[in-house]
Amino acid sequence: MEEKIGIKKTENPRESKNIFREIWDFLWNSNSIWSWIIDIILVFLLVKFVIFPLCALALATPLPFVIIESQSMEHEGTIDQWFALHGSWYTERNITLEEIEKWPWSSGLYKGDIIIVKGAKDYSKGDVIIFYVAGQKTPIIHRVINVNTDGTEIIFSTKGDRNDGQLPYEPEIHKEQIVGKAIAQIPRVGWIKLFFVELFR
């Protein structure tokens, strides 16, 4: 009796290419709702698990990007108009308009702006820093308006540019509360997220 020899079927490389092409076309060329949903999920995963950790490592901070969620750093009009409204608080503390004009973002930062954050060894008067306070999950984005030394520890004092005064915890911010300082601004892009946050708040 003649014995049949089995031949193992190998995968056709063309079939693999066709499957890959179909997946690619579905993700990037299809206008179906499922394609859009999967694209959004993939972008979210890429940002959360690849881009965000790499940026955190490069910028030496656990929070490389933050969205400004309040108006406390906004300026009304030009810097002169802003100073006319809020300047007395600064002049009482010997902070002049000329000094403020040399600070980063002396014209303010706005709700919806994305701030790129970098960890630093030292923070100076005028820096916009991002810090946490007890009892709040969302970090604060305010400006350093004074730096004091208490023995061996440096104490920072902060204030929102638009606020009439300091919040109760702001006269004494410790370095371990600070996650970094603002080094760049992407205007208004954060409204993409804020719109949905405020819609369901």
LUMFI-74743 format. One record per residue (C-alpha): residue number from 1; residue in three letters; x, y, z. Coordinates in nm, 3 decimals. Example, Ala and Ser with C-alpha at 12.3 -4.5 7.8 and 13.67 -1.06 7.14 Angstrom:
<atoms>
@pos = 1, code = ALA, x = 1.230, y = -0.450, z = 0.780 $
@pos = 2, code = SER, x = 1.367, y = -0.106, z = 0.714 $
</atoms>
This chain:
<atoms>
@pos = 1, code = MET, x = 0.000, y = 0.000, z = 0.000 $
@pos = 2, code = GLU, x = 0.137, y = 0.338, z = -0.101 $
@pos = 3, code = GLU, x = 0.191, y = 0.576, z = 0.191 $
@pos = 4, code = LYS, x = 0.106, y = 0.943, z = 0.140 $
@pos = 5, code = ILE, x = 0.365, y = 1.192, z = 0.257 $
@pos = 6, code = GLY, x = 0.211, y = 1.498, z = 0.429 $
@pos = 7, code = ILE, x = 0.345, y = 1.835, z = 0.324 $
@pos = 8, code = LYS, x = 0.320, y = 2.114, z = 0.577 $
@pos = 9, code = LYS, x = 0.155, y = 2.417, z = 0.433 $
@pos = 10, code = THR, x = 0.367, y = 2.730, z = 0.473 $
@pos = 11, code = GLU, x = 0.218, y = 3.075, z = 0.521 $
@pos = 12, code = ASN, x = 0.216, y = 3.283, z = 0.209 $
@pos = 13, code = PRO, x = 0.406, y = 3.614, z = 0.268 $
@pos = 14, code = ARG, x = 0.162, y = 3.785, z = 0.033 $
@pos = 15, code = GLU, x = -0.129, y = 3.687, z = 0.256 $
@pos = 16, code = SER, x = 0.048, y = 3.839, z = 0.560 $
@pos = 17, code = LYS, x = 0.107, y = 4.161, z = 0.367 $
@pos = 18, code = ASN, x = -0.256, y = 4.172, z = 0.260 $
@pos = 19, code = ILE, x = -0.378, y = 4.127, z = 0.620 $
@pos = 20, code = PHE, x = -0.143, y = 4.401, z = 0.739 $
@pos = 21, code = ARG, x = -0.262, y = 4.630, z = 0.457 $
@pos = 22, code = GLU, x = -0.626, y = 4.565, z = 0.544 $
@pos = 23, code = ILE, x = -0.562, y = 4.651, z = 0.911 $
@pos = 24, code = TRP, x = -0.370, y = 4.966, z = 0.809 $
@pos = 25, code = ASP, x = -0.648, y = 5.075, z = 0.572 $
@pos = 26, code = PHE, x = -0.909, y = 5.012, z = 0.840 $
@pos = 27, code = LEU, x = -0.723, y = 5.220, z = 1.099 $
@pos = 28, code = TRP, x = -0.612, y = 5.514, z = 0.884 $
@pos = 29, code = ASN, x = -0.827, y = 5.522, z = 0.570 $
@pos = 30, code = SER, x = -1.164, y = 5.396, z = 0.687 $
@pos = 31, code = ASN, x = -1.429, y = 5.646, z = 0.792 $
@pos = 32, code = SER, x = -1.627, y = 5.395, z = 0.998 $
@pos = 33, code = ILE, x = -1.716, y = 5.474, z = 1.357 $
@pos = 34, code = TRP, x = -1.527, y = 5.164, z = 1.477 $
@pos = 35, code = SER, x = -1.213, y = 5.284, z = 1.302 $
@pos = 36, code = TRP, x = -1.240, y = 5.622, z = 1.478 $
@pos = 37, code = ILE, x = -1.296, y = 5.457, z = 1.817 $
@pos = 38, code = ILE, x = -0.995, y = 5.227, z = 1.779 $
@pos = 39, code = ASP, x = -0.779, y = 5.517, z = 1.657 $
@pos = 40, code = ILE, x = -0.867, y = 5.720, z = 1.965 $
@pos = 41, code = ILE, x = -0.789, y = 5.425, z = 2.194 $
@pos = 42, code = LEU, x = -0.454, y = 5.366, z = 2.023 $
@pos = 43, code = VAL, x = -0.357, y = 5.734, z = 2.049 $
@pos = 44, code = PHE, x = -0.454, y = 5.737, z = 2.417 $
@pos = 45, code = LEU, x = -0.244, y = 5.425, z = 2.486 $
@pos = 46, code = LEU, x = 0.051, y = 5.567, z = 2.292 $
@pos = 47, code = VAL, x = 0.044, y = 5.895, z = 2.485 $
@pos = 48, code = LYS, x = -0.014, y = 5.738, z = 2.829 $
@pos = 49, code = PHE, x = 0.230, y = 5.449, z = 2.810 $
@pos = 50, code = VAL, x = 0.499, y = 5.570, z = 2.568 $
@pos = 51, code = ILE, x = 0.512, y = 5.948, z = 2.512 $
@pos = 52, code = PHE, x = 0.421, y = 6.058, z = 2.867 $
@pos = 53, code = PRO, x = 0.678, y = 5.830, z = 3.043 $
@pos = 54, code = LEU, x = 0.953, y = 5.928, z = 2.796 $
@pos = 55, code = CYS, x = 0.881, y = 6.299, z = 2.846 $
@pos = 56, code = ALA, x = 0.871, y = 6.252, z = 3.225 $
@pos = 57, code = LEU, x = 1.216, y = 6.094, z = 3.208 $
@pos = 58, code = ALA, x = 1.358, y = 6.359, z = 2.975 $
@pos = 59, code = LEU, x = 1.215, y = 6.652, z = 3.175 $
@pos = 60, code = ALA, x = 1.296, y = 6.506, z = 3.519 $
@pos = 61, code = THR, x = 0.942, y = 6.542, z = 3.654 $
@pos = 62, code = PRO, x = 0.651, y = 6.302, z = 3.713 $
@pos = 63, code = LEU, x = 0.419, y = 6.558, z = 3.553 $
@pos = 64, code = PRO, x = 0.568, y = 6.681, z = 3.223 $
@pos = 65, code = PHE, x = 0.241, y = 6.830, z = 3.093 $
@pos = 66, code = VAL, x = -0.035, y = 7.012, z = 3.277 $
@pos = 67, code = ILE, x = -0.349, y = 7.190, z = 3.160 $
@pos = 68, code = ILE, x = -0.437, y = 7.521, z = 3.324 $
@pos = 69, code = GLU, x = -0.789, y = 7.473, z = 3.462 $
@pos = 70, code = SER, x = -0.849, y = 7.812, z = 3.624 $
@pos = 71, code = GLN, x = -0.816, y = 8.181, z = 3.538 $
@pos = 72, code = SER, x = -0.584, y = 8.265, z = 3.829 $
@pos = 73, code = MET, x = -0.284, y = 8.331, z = 3.600 $
@pos = 74, code = GLU, x = -0.471, y = 8.535, z = 3.339 $
@pos = 75, code = HIS, x = -0.406, y = 8.904, z = 3.274 $
@pos = 76, code = GLU, x = -0.676, y = 9.152, z = 3.184 $
@pos = 77, code = GLY, x = -0.551, y = 9.340, z = 2.880 $
@pos = 78, code = THR, x = -0.192, y = 9.462, z = 2.857 $
@pos = 79, code = ILE, x = 0.059, y = 9.428, z = 3.140 $
@pos = 80, code = ASP, x = 0.003, y = 9.797, z = 3.225 $
@pos = 81, code = GLN, x = -0.373, y = 9.742, z = 3.249 $
@pos = 82, code = TRP, x = -0.318, y = 9.431, z = 3.460 $
@pos = 83, code = PHE, x = -0.078, y = 9.619, z = 3.690 $
@pos = 84, code = ALA, x = -0.328, y = 9.902, z = 3.731 $
@pos = 85, code = LEU, x = -0.574, y = 9.648, z = 3.874 $
@pos = 86, code = HIS, x = -0.338, y = 9.433, z = 4.082 $
@pos = 87, code = GLY, x = -0.019, y = 9.635, z = 4.117 $
@pos = 88, code = SER, x = -0.077, y = 9.771, z = 4.466 $
@pos = 89, code = TRP, x = -0.033, y = 9.422, z = 4.617 $
@pos = 90, code = TYR, x = 0.310, y = 9.397, z = 4.453 $
@pos = 91, code = THR, x = 0.429, y = 9.750, z = 4.523 $
@pos = 92, code = GLU, x = 0.348, y = 9.701, z = 4.893 $
@pos = 93, code = ARG, x = 0.603, y = 9.417, z = 4.882 $
@pos = 94, code = ASN, x = 0.864, y = 9.615, z = 4.688 $
@pos = 95, code = ILE, x = 0.800, y = 9.432, z = 4.360 $
@pos = 96, code = THR, x = 0.801, y = 9.680, z = 4.073 $
@pos = 97, code = LEU, x = 0.641, y = 9.663, z = 3.730 $
@pos = 98, code = GLU, x = 0.990, y = 9.677, z = 3.578 $
@pos = 99, code = GLU, x = 1.086, y = 9.363, z = 3.772 $
@pos = 100, code = ILE, x = 0.764, y = 9.184, z = 3.672 $
@pos = 101, code = GLU, x = 0.819, y = 9.263, z = 3.304 $
@pos = 102, code = LYS, x = 1.139, y = 9.054, z = 3.318 $
@pos = 103, code = TRP, x = 0.959, y = 8.749, z = 3.458 $
@pos = 104, code = PRO, x = 0.868, y = 8.458, z = 3.229 $
@pos = 105, code = TRP, x = 0.509, y = 8.485, z = 3.104 $
@pos = 106, code = SER, x = 0.482, y = 8.838, z = 3.234 $
@pos = 107, code = SER, x = 0.168, y = 8.873, z = 3.020 $
@pos = 108, code = GLY, x = 0.004, y = 8.580, z = 3.197 $
@pos = 109, code = LEU, x = -0.109, y = 8.227, z = 3.119 $
@pos = 110, code = TYR, x = -0.462, y = 8.128, z = 3.025 $
@pos = 111, code = LYS, x = -0.719, y = 7.866, z = 3.104 $
@pos = 112, code = GLY, x = -0.687, y = 7.585, z = 2.850 $
@pos = 113, code = ASP, x = -0.315, y = 7.636, z = 2.792 $
@pos = 114, code = ILE, x = -0.099, y = 7.324, z = 2.812 $
@pos = 115, code = ILE, x = 0.216, y = 7.388, z = 3.011 $
@pos = 116, code = ILE, x = 0.534, y = 7.187, z = 2.956 $
@pos = 117, code = VAL, x = 0.701, y = 7.130, z = 3.293 $
@pos = 118, code = LYS, x = 1.063, y = 7.065, z = 3.380 $
@pos = 119, code = GLY, x = 1.198, y = 6.955, z = 3.716 $
@pos = 120, code = ALA, x = 1.469, y = 7.182, z = 3.852 $
@pos = 121, code = LYS, x = 1.714, y = 7.193, z = 4.141 $
@pos = 122, code = ASP, x = 1.646, y = 7.560, z = 4.207 $
@pos = 123, code = TYR, x = 1.347, y = 7.789, z = 4.160 $
@pos = 124, code = SER, x = 1.368, y = 8.165, z = 4.142 $
@pos = 125, code = LYS, x = 1.143, y = 8.462, z = 4.204 $
@pos = 126, code = GLY, x = 0.918, y = 8.504, z = 3.900 $
@pos = 127, code = ASP, x = 0.919, y = 8.136, z = 3.799 $
@pos = 128, code = VAL, x = 0.582, y = 7.976, z = 3.732 $
@pos = 129, code = ILE, x = 0.587, y = 7.655, z = 3.933 $
@pos = 130, code = ILE, x = 0.358, y = 7.354, z = 3.957 $
@pos = 131, code = PHE, x = 0.303, y = 7.220, z = 4.308 $
@pos = 132, code = TYR, x = 0.071, y = 7.006, z = 4.516 $
@pos = 133, code = VAL, x = -0.102, y = 7.101, z = 4.840 $
@pos = 134, code = ALA, x = -0.256, y = 6.872, z = 5.099 $
@pos = 135, code = GLY, x = -0.616, y = 6.777, z = 5.032 $
@pos = 136, code = GLN, x = -0.611, y = 6.863, z = 4.659 $
@pos = 137, code = LYS, x = -0.562, y = 6.614, z = 4.376 $
@pos = 138, code = THR, x = -0.511, y = 6.881, z = 4.111 $
@pos = 139, code = PRO, x = -0.177, y = 7.064, z = 4.120 $
@pos = 140, code = ILE, x = -0.158, y = 7.444, z = 4.146 $
@pos = 141, code = ILE, x = 0.010, y = 7.655, z = 3.877 $
@pos = 142, code = HIS, x = 0.119, y = 7.985, z = 4.032 $
@pos = 143, code = ARG, x = 0.416, y = 8.220, z = 4.035 $
@pos = 144, code = VAL, x = 0.697, y = 8.241, z = 4.290 $
@pos = 145, code = ILE, x = 0.686, y = 8.590, z = 4.437 $
@pos = 146, code = ASN, x = 0.937, y = 8.539, z = 4.718 $
@pos = 147, code = VAL, x = 1.210, y = 8.297, z = 4.825 $
@pos = 148, code = ASN, x = 1.318, y = 8.272, z = 5.190 $
@pos = 149, code = THR, x = 1.565, y = 8.055, z = 5.376 $
@pos = 150, code = ASP, x = 1.457, y = 7.900, z = 5.706 $
@pos = 151, code = GLY, x = 1.774, y = 7.750, z = 5.850 $
@pos = 152, code = THR, x = 1.884, y = 7.504, z = 5.581 $
@pos = 153, code = GLU, x = 1.544, y = 7.486, z = 5.409 $
@pos = 154, code = ILE, x = 1.429, y = 7.712, z = 5.127 $
@pos = 155, code = ILE, x = 1.067, y = 7.829, z = 5.154 $
@pos = 156, code = PHE, x = 0.880, y = 7.956, z = 4.850 $
@pos = 157, code = SER, x = 0.591, y = 8.201, z = 4.848 $
@pos = 158, code = THR, x = 0.353, y = 8.199, z = 4.551 $
@pos = 159, code = LYS, x = 0.055, y = 8.384, z = 4.408 $
@pos = 160, code = GLY, x = -0.175, y = 8.366, z = 4.109 $
@pos = 161, code = ASP, x = -0.122, y = 8.670, z = 3.886 $
@pos = 162, code = ARG, x = -0.492, y = 8.751, z = 3.872 $
@pos = 163, code = ASN, x = -0.570, y = 8.676, z = 4.237 $
@pos = 164, code = ASP, x = -0.606, y = 8.973, z = 4.470 $
@pos = 165, code = GLY, x = -0.396, y = 8.796, z = 4.732 $
@pos = 166, code = GLN, x = -0.238, y = 8.467, z = 4.827 $
@pos = 167, code = LEU, x = -0.433, y = 8.154, z = 4.905 $
@pos = 168, code = PRO, x = -0.396, y = 8.036, z = 5.268 $
@pos = 169, code = TYR, x = -0.126, y = 7.778, z = 5.191 $
@pos = 170, code = GLU, x = 0.079, y = 7.993, z = 4.951 $
@pos = 171, code = PRO, x = 0.308, y = 8.184, z = 5.190 $
@pos = 172, code = GLU, x = 0.489, y = 7.859, z = 5.269 $
@pos = 173, code = ILE, x = 0.553, y = 7.614, z = 4.985 $
@pos = 174, code = HIS, x = 0.824, y = 7.353, z = 5.045 $
@pos = 175, code = LYS, x = 1.047, y = 7.213, z = 4.774 $
@pos = 176, code = GLU, x = 0.910, y = 6.860, z = 4.810 $
@pos = 177, code = GLN, x = 0.567, y = 6.994, z = 4.706 $
@pos = 178, code = ILE, x = 0.702, y = 7.124, z = 4.375 $
@pos = 179, code = VAL, x = 0.700, y = 6.901, z = 4.066 $
@pos = 180, code = GLY, x = 0.867, y = 7.153, z = 3.834 $
@pos = 181, code = LYS, x = 0.846, y = 7.487, z = 3.660 $
@pos = 182, code = ALA, x = 0.685, y = 7.596, z = 3.334 $
@pos = 183, code = ILE, x = 0.929, y = 7.605, z = 3.042 $
@pos = 184, code = ALA, x = 0.689, y = 7.623, z = 2.747 $
@pos = 185, code = GLN, x = 0.326, y = 7.695, z = 2.668 $
@pos = 186, code = ILE, x = 0.091, y = 7.547, z = 2.408 $
@pos = 187, code = PRO, x = -0.197, y = 7.798, z = 2.394 $
@pos = 188, code = ARG, x = -0.558, y = 7.682, z = 2.433 $
@pos = 189, code = VAL, x = -0.508, y = 7.319, z = 2.318 $
@pos = 190, code = GLY, x = -0.608, y = 7.192, z = 2.664 $
@pos = 191, code = TRP, x = -0.966, y = 7.304, z = 2.597 $
@pos = 192, code = ILE, x = -1.012, y = 6.976, z = 2.408 $
@pos = 193, code = LYS, x = -1.003, y = 6.800, z = 2.745 $
@pos = 194, code = LEU, x = -1.148, y = 7.081, z = 2.957 $
@pos = 195, code = PHE, x = -1.462, y = 7.098, z = 2.743 $
@pos = 196, code = PHE, x = -1.558, y = 6.741, z = 2.837 $
@pos = 197, code = VAL, x = -1.444, y = 6.781, z = 3.199 $
@pos = 198, code = GLU, x = -1.665, y = 7.088, z = 3.247 $
@pos = 199, code = LEU, x = -1.951, y = 6.935, z = 3.048 $
@pos = 200, code = PHE, x = -1.984, y = 6.646, z = 3.295 $
@pos = 201, code = ARG, x = -1.883, y = 6.837, z = 3.611 $
</atoms>
